[in-house]
Amino acid sequence: MREAVIVSTARTPLAKSHRGEFNITPAAQLAAFSVSAAVERSGVDPERFEDLILGCGNPDGFQGRNLGRQTVLRAGLPLSVAGTTVTRYCASGLQAIAIAAGRIVAEGVPAMIAGGVESISGIRPGNNLPSDMDPWLLEHHPALFMAMIDTADIVAHRYGITREDQDAFSLQSQQRTAAAQAANRFADEIVPCATRMADKNKDTGEITQRDVVATQDNCNRPSTTLEGLLKLEPVKGPGQFVTAGNASQLSDGSSACVLMEAREAERLGLQPLGAFRGMAVAGCEPDEMGIGPVFAVPKLLAR
C-alpha cells in the first residue's frame, strides 16, 4: 500500500495584520515565500510536482482568482505544476495537506506541495454583510455567520470554562512562545522574507513604504503577566470572557510542506520528517464551532 510522507517544511514569520511587515505583501507572494523554501529544502526536482494544494480561509478579493495557481507562478515553479485553492476556514492548510496526501495514496502521484496562507491585511472591508448571505440560512441557521469571538464566549458559558482558566492558559502559551524564541527553537522553521511594508503617520495620516526583512514572529507579547491579563475588560462586555489578552491577534503568514510517496522518497535518499496517517472532520452546532475537534479527534483515533 502506498504511503504519503512529509520531506520538508517551511513557514514565514507571523506578522501583525495591518501593522506588520506583510501589510501590503500580495497574498501570492506571501504564500510563495513558504512554497519556494519548502521545495528548495526538499531537494526534489520541481518538475516532479504535479500540483500545489493551497488552503486559504478567505479566498476572495485580495486572495481570490485561484491563489494556488498564482502561487505556483510567483514561486517560480515550472508551468507544468498545477495549483488549486481550498477553504475550511481555520483548518484550510490542514485540509490542503490531507488532499495532497490522499492523491499520493489513492492515485499514485509521486510528489505534491501543500500549505496555507492568510493575509488578513488584504481582506476587503464589508465581507459577510447580510446582503451576501442566503436569506433562508439567515432565518434558520443565523449562528452559522457568528463571529469567532461570539462562539468562543458561548463555549465558555456552555462548558464552564472560566475567565481565570482562559487567562492562565493564555499566560502559559505566551511564556512557552517567549522561551522558544529565546532558545531559537523556531529558527529552522522560519524563512526570512524580504518585502515592503506600509507605515501610517498617526498625526498626518501620510502613508509611506519601506523595505523590511521579516525574520521572527511578532504576534506574541513576552512581557505578559497574569495580573495584566486579569485587568483586561471582556470585548463583548460584562459577563463575557474573551479579551485582547487571552485571544490571538490577527496575523498574516503562510506555511508549506512537500509530500511524497514513501518509496519514492526512499529511492531519492530523502529522510521523511513524518508520515501522514489520516484526518477526520465532524460537524457541530454552529454557535459552538470551536468544539469541533472534540468530535473529530475520536473519529481519527478510531481509524
C-alpha positions in Angstrom: 0.0 0.0 0.0 1.2 3.5 -0.8 2.2 5.8 2.0 2.5 9.7 2.0 5.4 11.2 3.9 6.4 14.8 4.5 10.0 15.5 3.5 10.3 19.2 4.1 8.5 22.2 5.6 8.8 26.0 5.7 6.9 28.9 7.1 7.0 32.7 7.2 7.1 34.6 10.4 3.7 35.6 11.7 3.2 39.4 11.4 0.6 41.6 12.9 -2.2 42.3 10.4 -2.4 45.9 9.1 0.6 47.0 11.2 3.1 44.3 10.5 5.7 43.6 7.8 3.3 41.8 5.4 0.6 44.5 5.5 0.9 45.2 1.7 2.5 42.0 0.6 0.4 40.3 -2.1 -1.1 37.1 -0.9 0.5 35.1 -3.7 3.9 36.4 -2.7 3.2 35.7 0.9 2.4 32.1 0.0 5.4 31.8 -2.4 7.9 32.6 0.4 7.0 29.3 2.1 6.3 27.2 -1.0 9.7 28.1 -2.7 11.6 27.4 0.5 9.8 24.1 1.1 10.6 23.0 -2.4 14.3 24.1 -2.1 14.7 22.4 1.3 13.3 19.1 -0.1 15.9 18.8 -2.8 13.2 17.4 -5.1 13.3 18.4 -8.8 10.4 20.9 -9.2 9.5 19.1 -12.4 8.3 16.1 -10.3 5.5 18.0 -8.6 2.0 17.6 -10.1 0.0 20.0 -8.0 0.0 22.6 -5.3 -2.9 22.5 -2.9 -3.2 25.8 -1.0 -5.5 26.4 1.9 -7.0 29.9 2.4 -9.7 30.8 4.9 -11.0 33.8 2.9 -10.2 33.0 -0.8 -11.8 36.1 -2.3 -10.9 39.6 -3.3 -7.2 40.1 -2.5 -6.9 36.4 -2.1 -9.1 35.3 -5.0 -8.7 34.1 -8.5 -7.2 30.7 -7.6 -4.5 31.8 -5.3 -2.9 28.3 -5.5 -2.1 28.6 -9.2 -0.9 32.2 -8.7 1.5 31.0 -6.0 2.9 28.3 -8.3 4.0 31.0 -10.8 5.0 33.5 -8.1 7.3 30.8 -6.5 9.0 30.3 -9.9 7.9 26.7 -10.3 7.6 25.1 -13.7 4.4 25.8 -15.7 3.6 22.1 -15.7 2.9 22.3 -11.9 -0.8 23.0 -11.4 -2.4 24.7 -8.4 -5.7 24.9 -6.7 -7.2 26.6 -3.6 -9.3 25.1 -0.9 -11.0 26.5 2.2 -12.1 25.1 5.5 -11.6 28.4 7.4 -9.0 27.8 10.2 -8.4 24.2 9.0 -7.7 25.2 5.4 -4.0 24.4 5.5 -4.6 21.1 7.2 -7.2 20.3 4.6 -4.7 21.0 1.9 -2.2 18.5 3.3 -5.0 15.9 3.6 -5.9 16.3 0.0 -2.3 16.2 -1.2 -1.7 13.0 0.9 -4.9 11.5 -0.4 -3.8 12.0 -4.0 -0.4 10.3 -3.3 -2.0 7.3 -1.5 -5.1 6.8 -3.8 -3.8 7.9 -7.2 -0.1 7.3 -7.0 1.0 10.9 -7.5 4.8 10.9 -6.7 5.1 14.4 -5.2 2.8 17.2 -4.1 3.1 20.6 -2.4 0.6 21.6 0.3 0.2 24.6 2.5 -1.8 27.5 3.8 -1.8 31.3 3.6 -3.8 34.1 5.1 -3.4 37.8 4.5 -5.9 39.4 7.0 -4.4 42.8 6.0 -5.7 42.3 2.4 -9.3 41.2 3.2 -11.7 43.7 1.8 -13.9 45.6 4.3 -17.5 44.6 4.3 -17.1 40.9 3.8 -20.0 38.8 5.1 -22.6 41.5 5.1 -26.2 40.3 5.3 -26.7 41.1 1.7 -24.1 38.5 0.8 -25.9 35.7 2.7 -28.6 33.3 1.9 -31.8 34.6 3.5 -33.0 31.1 4.3 -29.8 30.4 6.2 -30.0 33.7 8.0 -33.5 32.8 9.1 -33.0 29.1 10.0 -29.3 29.0 11.0 -28.2 32.5 11.9 -25.4 31.2 14.2 -23.6 30.0 11.0 -22.5 33.6 10.5 -21.5 34.4 14.0 -18.0 35.8 14.7 -15.5 33.6 16.4 -15.4 35.9 19.5 -19.1 35.3 20.0 -18.9 31.5 19.6 -15.9 31.5 22.0 -17.9 33.2 24.7 -20.8 30.7 24.1 -18.4 27.8 24.5 -17.1 29.2 27.7 -20.6 29.6 29.2 -21.9 26.3 27.9 -18.9 24.2 29.1 -17.9 26.0 32.3 -14.6 27.4 31.1 -13.8 30.2 33.5 -12.1 33.5 32.7 -9.4 32.5 35.1 -8.8 29.2 33.2 -8.6 31.1 29.9 -6.2 33.7 31.2 -4.0 31.1 32.8 -3.9 29.1 29.6 -3.0 32.3 27.6 -0.2 33.2 30.0 1.2 29.7 29.6 1.1 30.0 25.9 2.8 33.4 26.0 5.6 32.0 28.3 6.2 29.0 26.2 6.4 31.0 23.0 8.8 33.5 24.6 11.0 30.6 25.9 11.1 29.0 22.5 12.1 32.3 20.8 14.8 32.9 23.4 16.2 29.4 22.7 15.9 30.0 18.9 13.7 26.9 18.6 11.7 28.4 15.6 14.8 29.3 13.5 14.7 26.1 11.4 11.0 26.6 10.6 11.1 30.3 9.6 12.1 31.6 6.2 13.4 35.2 6.3 11.2 37.3 4.0 12.3 40.4 2.2 9.3 42.6 1.3 7.9 46.1 1.6 5.5 47.4 4.3 3.4 50.5 4.7 3.6 52.9 7.7 0.9 55.4 8.5 1.7 58.6 10.3 -0.7 58.9 13.2 -0.7 62.7 13.2 -0.8 63.4 9.5 -2.3 60.2 8.0 0.5 60.1 5.5 1.4 56.6 4.3 4.9 55.7 3.4 6.6 52.5 2.4 9.9 50.9 3.3 11.9 47.7 2.7 11.9 45.2 5.5 13.1 41.7 6.2 10.7 39.7 8.5 12.7 37.1 10.5 10.7 36.4 13.7 7.1 36.1 14.8 5.8 39.4 16.3 2.3 38.1 17.3 3.2 37.3 20.9 3.8 39.5 24.0 6.7 38.2 26.0 6.1 40.6 28.9 2.6 39.3 29.6 1.7 38.7 33.2 -1.3 37.1 34.9 -2.1 40.3 36.7 -2.1 42.2 33.4 -4.5 39.7 31.8 -6.9 39.7 34.7 -7.3 43.5 34.5 -8.5 43.5 30.9 -12.2 44.0 30.2 -14.1 41.5 28.0 -14.5 42.8 24.5 -18.2 41.9 24.5 -18.9 43.4 27.9 -19.5 42.3 31.5 -20.2 38.6 31.9 -18.2 37.6 28.8 -14.7 36.1 28.6 -12.7 37.0 25.5 -10.2 39.9 26.0 -7.4 41.4 24.0 -5.0 39.4 26.1 -6.5 35.8 26.0 -7.3 35.8 22.3 -4.8 35.6 19.5 -4.3 38.7 17.4 -5.0 38.9 13.7 -1.9 37.9 11.8 -0.5 37.5 8.2 1.6 34.5 7.2 2.0 31.3 5.3 3.4 27.8 5.5 4.1 24.9 3.2 5.3 21.3 3.0 6.4 18.8 0.4 4.8 15.4 0.4 6.0 12.3 -1.4 5.2 8.7 -1.8 7.4 6.9 0.8 9.1 4.5 -1.6 9.9 7.4 -4.0 11.4 9.4 -1.1 13.5 6.4 -0.1 14.6 5.9 -3.7 15.8 9.6 -3.8 17.6 9.2 -0.5 15.3 11.6 1.3 14.7 11.3 5.1 11.0 11.8 5.9 10.1 14.2 8.7 6.8 12.3 9.3 4.1 10.2 7.7 0.5 11.2 7.1 -1.8 8.9 9.0 -5.2 10.5 8.4 -7.6 13.3 9.0 -11.1 13.3 10.4 -13.7 16.1 10.4 -17.0 16.5 12.2 -19.9 19.0 12.2 -21.3 20.5 15.3 -23.7 23.3 16.3 -22.6 26.5 14.5 -22.8 28.6 17.7 -20.1 26.4 19.3 -17.9 25.8 16.3 -14.7 25.7 18.4 -15.9 22.4 19.9 -15.5 20.6 16.6 -12.2 18.9 17.4 -13.8 17.2 20.4 -15.9 15.2 17.9 -13.3 14.8 15.2 -10.3 13.6 17.2 -12.0 10.4 18.5 -13.1 9.5 14.9 -9.5 9.8 13.7 -8.0 7.8 16.6 -10.6 5.0 16.0 -9.3 4.7 12.4 
